[in-house]
Amino acid sequence: MKKMKLTILTLLIAVLSVHQLSAQCPTPSGLAASTMGANSSSLTWQSVSGVTSYLVKVENGRNNPTTFLVTGTTVNPVFTVNGLTGGFVYKFKVRSNCGGNHSSWSPWFTFVAGGGAINCNLLTGLTISNTTSTGSTFSWNASAGGLGYGVKVEDGSGNPINFSFVANTLTNSYSITGLNPSTNYKVKIRKLCAVGVTGPWSAWMPFTTAALRLGQGDDVAENSLIKLSPNPASDFFELKVLDGSDEKIELVQLYDLTGKMVANLFVSDENISKFPIQDLHNGVYIVKIQTNNNSISKRLIIAK
């Protein structure tokens, strides 16, 4: 029993001695990374007093699909790592060696090859300009480094049609098309800092497209390639491709006179289609017809 107690005491003394020696070798802090080129970075940290050398470990970071591991020693608080892939995320940590004893590892420091430390701050200065009936242009303050910017547009307040659009751009502006007239939308942006690493989204910014301007083709023409009937209509209207025409109906949309789209109609047949309108109020509407060859507009009167 006495021998067992002596063994335990010896082990405790050994553990405490190792811990004390380790505590006397400070853990490096102040880690940073700066770009030396697209495939190399300079890793630095604050100098530690009494250290004879440092051990450095570099690995691939989050969402980096390529396994990467480099270890090395240096007597100065700086280490150059090569063989990186530009735009991808890496991480490194350091511990100090004090004459045979070493400190604990520092926390990991994450950086982007070719881009120094990650700058994934919130983007600012979002503005909207050149808004037409079908599109708009978004601009914001440029942010150095990274791989570009992300833009997201969705349907806004009172928009009856679900809409979601996401795009990436290399410049600090983006123009979107294909929107509906007199319709509410909203946009937000974020920075693409590295592969798989993005900044926070900005707050949504609402905007409304302009009213549709009606052109000369918005009235029913006698020689039109497509006939609309009945007009006025109460329960339905029908579109029919006239004999001898090679037009094929692909898309039919209904707008009110403010230019707001009120219905996106299903085309059941390329040559003749019947569309129910029981849910629409009395008034004048514009029927926009997209065919394989033309874009045709017709005026429709709903009277119940």
C-alpha positions in Angstrom: 0.0 0.0 0.0 2.8 2.3 0.9 4.6 1.5 -2.4 1.3 2.3 -4.4 1.0 5.7 -2.7 4.6 6.5 -3.5 4.0 5.6 -7.2 1.0 7.9 -7.4 2.9 10.7 -5.7 5.7 10.3 -8.2 3.3 10.5 -11.1 1.6 13.6 -9.8 5.0 15.3 -9.3 5.9 14.4 -12.9 2.6 15.8 -14.3 2.9 19.0 -12.3 6.5 19.4 -13.5 5.6 19.0 -17.1 2.7 21.4 -16.7 4.9 24.0 -15.0 7.6 23.7 -17.7 4.9 24.1 -20.4 3.4 27.1 -18.6 6.8 28.7 -18.7 6.7 28.5 -22.5 4.1 31.1 -23.6 1.6 30.3 -26.4 2.1 32.6 -29.4 -0.7 35.2 -30.1 -1.4 37.9 -32.6 -1.5 35.6 -35.6 -2.0 37.2 -39.1 -1.5 36.5 -42.7 -0.5 38.6 -45.7 -0.4 37.9 -49.4 2.9 37.3 -51.2 1.3 36.0 -54.4 -1.7 34.0 -55.7 -0.2 30.8 -54.3 1.8 31.9 -51.2 1.2 33.8 -48.0 3.4 35.1 -45.2 2.2 34.0 -41.8 3.2 36.0 -38.7 2.6 36.3 -35.0 3.9 38.2 -32.0 7.4 37.3 -30.8 7.6 35.3 -27.6 10.4 35.9 -25.1 12.7 33.0 -24.3 11.7 31.0 -27.3 14.3 29.0 -29.3 12.0 28.1 -32.2 8.4 27.9 -33.3 6.5 25.0 -34.8 3.9 26.0 -37.5 1.1 23.8 -38.9 -0.9 24.9 -42.0 -4.0 23.0 -43.2 -6.9 23.4 -45.7 -9.8 25.4 -44.2 -13.6 25.2 -44.4 -15.0 24.2 -47.8 -11.6 23.8 -49.3 -11.9 20.6 -51.4 -8.2 19.9 -51.6 -6.4 18.3 -48.6 -3.4 20.5 -47.6 -0.9 20.0 -44.8 2.4 21.8 -44.2 4.5 21.8 -41.0 7.7 23.6 -40.4 9.9 25.3 -37.8 11.3 28.8 -37.7 13.4 30.8 -35.2 11.6 34.0 -36.2 7.9 34.8 -35.8 7.3 34.5 -39.5 6.7 31.6 -41.9 6.2 31.5 -45.6 3.8 28.9 -47.0 3.7 28.0 -50.7 1.7 25.7 -52.9 -1.7 27.3 -52.0 -4.6 27.6 -54.4 -5.7 31.2 -54.9 -9.1 32.1 -53.5 -9.4 29.0 -51.3 -9.5 29.0 -47.5 -6.6 27.8 -45.3 -5.8 27.9 -41.5 -2.6 27.9 -39.5 -1.6 27.6 -35.8 1.7 28.0 -33.9 3.3 26.8 -30.7 6.6 27.9 -29.2 9.6 25.8 -28.2 11.5 26.8 -25.1 14.7 24.8 -24.9 13.0 21.4 -25.2 9.7 22.3 -23.7 6.8 23.6 -25.8 3.7 25.6 -25.3 0.1 24.8 -26.2 -1.0 25.4 -29.7 -2.5 28.8 -30.5 -6.1 28.9 -31.8 -6.4 28.4 -35.6 -6.2 31.5 -37.8 -8.1 31.4 -41.0 -6.9 33.2 -44.2 -7.6 33.2 -48.0 -4.8 32.3 -50.4 -4.1 35.4 -52.6 -6.3 37.5 -50.4 -4.7 37.8 -47.0 -7.0 37.7 -44.0 -10.7 37.2 -44.7 -12.5 40.5 -45.0 -16.1 39.5 -45.1 -17.7 42.6 -43.7 -21.3 43.7 -44.5 -21.5 45.6 -47.8 -22.8 49.2 -47.8 -24.1 51.8 -50.2 -26.7 49.8 -52.0 -28.6 52.0 -54.4 -31.2 51.3 -57.1 -31.3 53.2 -60.5 -32.5 52.9 -64.1 -35.7 51.2 -63.1 -37.9 50.4 -66.1 -41.1 48.4 -66.4 -39.1 45.2 -66.7 -35.7 45.7 -65.0 -33.5 47.7 -62.7 -29.8 48.3 -61.9 -28.3 47.8 -58.4 -25.0 49.4 -57.3 -23.0 49.4 -54.0 -19.7 50.3 -52.5 -16.8 48.2 -53.7 -15.0 45.9 -51.2 -11.3 44.9 -51.8 -10.4 41.3 -52.1 -12.7 38.3 -52.4 -14.2 36.6 -55.4 -17.1 39.0 -56.2 -20.6 39.7 -54.9 -23.9 37.9 -54.6 -27.2 39.5 -55.5 -30.7 38.2 -54.6 -34.0 39.6 -55.8 -37.4 38.4 -54.5 -41.1 39.4 -54.8 -42.0 42.3 -52.6 -45.0 43.5 -50.7 -48.3 42.8 -52.5 -46.7 40.9 -55.3 -49.0 38.0 -56.0 -46.3 36.0 -58.0 -43.6 34.2 -56.2 -40.2 35.4 -57.5 -36.7 34.4 -56.5 -33.5 35.3 -58.4 -29.9 34.9 -57.3 -26.8 35.9 -59.3 -23.1 36.4 -58.8 -21.1 39.3 -60.3 -17.4 40.4 -60.3 -18.2 44.1 -60.2 -20.1 46.2 -57.6 -23.2 46.6 -59.8 -25.8 44.4 -61.5 -28.7 44.9 -63.9 -31.7 42.6 -63.8 -34.3 42.2 -66.5 -37.5 40.1 -67.0 -39.5 41.7 -64.2 -43.1 42.6 -64.4 -44.4 46.2 -64.7 -45.8 48.1 -61.8 -44.7 45.3 -59.4 -43.0 45.4 -56.0 -39.7 43.6 -55.6 -36.8 43.7 -53.0 -33.1 43.2 -53.4 -30.1 42.4 -51.1 -26.4 41.8 -51.6 -23.4 40.1 -49.9 -19.7 39.6 -50.5 -18.2 36.4 -51.8 -15.0 36.3 -49.8 -13.6 32.9 -50.8 -14.8 29.5 -52.1 -17.6 28.6 -49.7 -17.1 31.7 -47.6 -19.6 34.6 -47.8 -20.3 37.7 -45.9 -23.6 38.6 -44.3 -26.6 39.7 -46.5 -27.4 43.4 -46.4 -30.9 44.5 -45.4 -33.6 44.1 -48.0 -34.2 47.2 -50.2 -37.6 47.5 -51.8 -38.2 48.9 -55.3 -41.1 49.0 -57.8 -40.9 48.6 -61.5 -42.4 51.3 -63.8 -45.8 51.1 -65.4 -46.0 49.4 -68.8 -46.0 51.9 -71.7 -48.6 50.8 -74.3 -47.5 50.9 -77.9 -49.2 51.0 -81.3 -49.7 47.2 -81.3 -51.9 47.2 -78.2 -55.1 47.6 -80.2 -56.8 44.7 -82.0 -55.9 44.8 -85.7 -58.1 43.3 -88.4 -55.2 41.7 -90.1 -53.7 40.3 -86.9 -52.1 36.9 -87.0 -54.1 35.9 -83.9 -57.8 36.4 -83.2 -59.2 37.3 -79.7 -62.8 36.6 -79.0 -65.3 37.3 -77.6 -64.5 40.9 -76.9 -66.1 42.2 -74.6 -65.9 39.0 -72.6 -67.5 37.9 -69.4 -66.5 34.4 -68.4 -63.6 33.6 -70.8 -61.8 34.7 -73.9 -60.2 32.7 -76.6 -57.1 33.1 -78.7 -56.9 31.4 -82.1 -54.1 31.4 -84.7 -55.5 32.3 -88.1 -55.4 29.8 -90.9 -52.3 30.0 -93.0 -50.1 31.5 -90.2 -47.1 29.6 -88.8 -47.5 31.4 -85.4 -47.5 29.2 -82.3 -48.7 30.6 -79.0 -46.0 30.1 -76.3 -46.9 32.6 -73.5 -50.0 34.7 -72.6 -50.1 37.3 -69.8 -52.8 39.7 -68.8 -52.1 43.3 -67.6 -54.3 46.1 -66.3 -53.9 49.6 -67.6 -51.4 50.6 -65.0 -49.1 48.0 -66.5 -49.4 45.5 -63.6 -49.5 41.8 -64.5 -52.7 40.3 -63.1 -52.6 36.8 -64.6 -50.0 34.5 -66.1 -52.2 32.2 -68.3 -51.6 28.6 -69.1 -51.3 27.8 -72.8 -53.0 24.4 -73.5 -52.6 24.5 -77.2 -50.2 26.3 -79.6 -53.0 27.2 -82.1 -56.1 27.8 -79.9 -56.5 28.4 -76.2 -59.4 29.3 -74.0 -58.7 31.3 -70.8 -61.1 31.8 -67.8 -61.5 35.3 -66.4 -64.3 34.9 -63.8 -62.0 36.2 -61.1 -61.2 39.5 -62.8 -63.0 42.7 -62.3 -64.7 44.6 -65.1 -62.4 46.9 -67.1 -59.9 47.2 -69.9 -56.9 44.9 -70.0 -54.0 44.2 -72.2 -53.3 40.7 -73.4 -49.6 40.1 -74.1 -49.1 37.1 -76.5 -45.6 35.7 -77.1 -45.4 33.4 -80.1 -42.5 31.6 -81.7 -42.1 34.6 -84.1 -43.6 37.7 -82.5 -44.7 39.6 -79.4 -48.4 40.7 -79.9 -50.5 42.9 -77.7 -54.4 43.0 -77.8 -56.9 45.1 -75.8 -59.5 43.1 -74.0 -62.7 44.4 -72.4 -64.2 42.4 -69.5 -67.9 43.2 -68.9 -69.9 40.9 -66.7 
